[in-house]
Structures are given as C-alpha cells and as structure tokens.
Amino acid sequence: ITDKLAALPPDSNYFSLEFFPPKTQSGFANLHARLSRMAQALRPLFVNVTWGAGGSTSAKSLALAELTQRSLQLTTCLHLTCTNMSRKLVDEALESAKALGVRNILALRGDPPRSDEYRDDSNPDAEADDSNKDFTWAVDLVRYIKKEHGDYFCVGVAGYPEGHSDQSHPEHQSVGHDLPYLVEKAAAGADFIMTQLFYDVEAYKEYERRLREHESGLFKTIPIIPGLMPVQSYQILRRTTKLSHAALPPDVLKRLEAIKGDDEAVKRVGVDIISEVIETMKATPNPGPRGFHFYTLNLEKVVTQVLERSSLIPPATPMVTAPNGDVWSDHAI
Ligand code: FAD
C-alpha cells in the first residue's frame, strides 16, 4: 500500500473498500460476482478483508483474501486481530497471507468475546484458546510482525477520531486517552493508520490536526485514511454508530430523521452527507495523496454512488502494446 501511495501524485485522491467474509457458500458466490464488478468499475487502490475476533473467520477470511488478491489481482489488506489468538494461529495466518501474495496487514487487537460486530459463530472453538499471553494490545502484534517478517508486510493500525470505547472502560473514550498507545504503534513501525467510521467531520479534522502536530513527530507524514460508512438505512446507521461510538452531529441526524421511513430517500440523503464529508476532507491540506476508506458492508450500490458523486473513481488503466503485438493493461505488465 505504501509503495502504491508513493507512486501517486501527492495532490491526488484514492480509496479503499472493505469486505467481510460471507458465512455461506451462496453468500460467497454472490460476493464473488459483486467484487468482480466492483473491481472493474470502481478500481480501488486496495481492498480490505476483515478478520473475526479470535480467528473465528480465519479460513473464510483467507478464502476471501485469495479471491481478492489472487483471482481479482486487487492489492489486499488482510485484517488480523491478536487478542484470544494463539501465537500459532497468528503465525499460520501470516504464512497463509504470504503464500497468497498478500503484503498488507491491518494489525488489530480485536474485541474480547461477546461483541458481535465481527463474529462468525460457525467456528465456536476459535475463541476457546485464551491461554495466549503473547498479545494483549495491537502494538504487540505490530512488533511481532516486524520482528518475524521485517518489512515484508506493510502494517496498518487502527485510529479512533472520537476515541476508542472499551465495553469495560467506556469512561476512557477520548482521543487523549488513546494517543500514547497510537504513538507506541507508530513507534513500533506502523506504516499507515486507518480510522474508525465517523460522521462528525469537524471531530475528524481536529483528530488529524492533533496527530500531524504531535510533538513526537511520528505522524507528520504517515498516511491517515479516514473511515467512512455509506448510509444503507436509518436502522443500520443507528446500530453501527452505537456499536462504534461514533457521534451523529445534530444536522446529520435532523436531515435523516425527517425521512427515516423512506429507505430510498435515506440512501439519497446519505450519499449527500458522505459526499460532503469527502469534499471537506479533499479541501483539507494533507502531506500526500488523500485517501478514503469505505466500510461497504459488502454492498455495492450506495458506495458506487458516493464514489461517482465525489469523482474518486480513477480512469481505467491505460492499455499498452507489448513488442509481440499483444495488448495488455499497464497494470498487468
Ligand atoms: P489497541 O490499539 O490495542 O487499543 C485498544 C484499547 O486499549 C484503546 O482504548 C487503547 O487506548 C487501549 N490501550 C492500548 N494499549 C494499551 C496499554 N498498553 N495499556 C492500556 N491501554 C491500552 N475488529 C475485528 O475483530 N476484526 C476486524 O477486522 C476489525 N477491523 C477493524 C478495522 C478498523 C479500521 C478499525 C478502526 C477497527 C477494526 N476492528 C476490527 C475493531 C478493533 O479490533 C476494536 O476496536 C478493538 O477493540 C481495538 O483494537 P485496536 O487495534 O485499536 O487496539
């Protein structure tokens, strides 16, 4: 990812798309078809594949990463959590990623059992192994990957523009509380920061400013990629913002509440709202290309509308002619 970013003009924009592994064969087949369409039509700089806490989706996450990285040739960032993961599971995941050609890992702590956000109950044993004392925080995983694999993997870490909220310590939710630990993750060699979703663009801008100006100097140029979740429905919005502890600014809430019974209208206004966030961020100075990460929920339509509205879809890769007359995409060569 950082190599691809270095090759972009500094004043350009890019985006990434996040997908989770479906639970069923038919869900996987549907996503395969959708991903093929999206890869061709939208041309993300990279895609993310989520990881079930404790390794509960490991086989399915790797199967999805195989599809995106190998079959669709999309630069893939595999999420990897470390809480309730044995060192053996972490090693296996990293070796499998390597074997698939995946060069990017988002190193996360993960949530302790019981949060249902990234769970897949098809592997109930996955969380039984909590004997692991190697990894407590995400920084432990960043250090481990760097120690074991050097610079083979480009390693991203999570950031929280409105502070991280732990179920056990909700009173700690503040950017100030997290900052020393984000400093640790950057000092351990994190290559980029990807953020929790937000709708409060002013809070996000303030977060970015605070990082860029941090006395450690560690965040001056590191890519910070804001996380955006397109609005799929009023109910999903309320649920995801509650789970992620993201604020809904009063004006955003007012616009959506007025039409909350009309799903199509909610989607339409949601596209307006996310596009406005993107316009604001595009106009905010950044030391390098300006990126956007989309939590797609494996859905296609609304994110496509946002990308079109915000002119984020890059032109199709130019075709070049090889010496033998074959025509290839520049990318394939
Ligand atoms: P950490 O960086 O370890 O921080 C966790 C909390 O502990 C923070 O409150 C921090 O301030 C505090 N802390 C850190 N170090 C210390 C310390 N030494 N002492 C005391 N407190 C400390 N979850 C999944 O299960 N699967 C996914 O695929 C997934 N993808 C995600 C993608 C993104 C972009 C984001 C933002 C989150 C994702 N999550 C995912 C959720 C994530 O796993 C949870 O939010 C988790 O609770 C925290 O993970 P972290 O990597 O931020 O942890």
Residues whose N, C-alpha, C, O or C-beta is under 5 A from the ligand:
A	BS01	FAD	T50 W51 G52 A53 H79 T81 A107 L108 R109 G110 D111 Y118 W137 A138 V139 A158 G159 H164 H177 D178 Y181 M194 T195 Q196
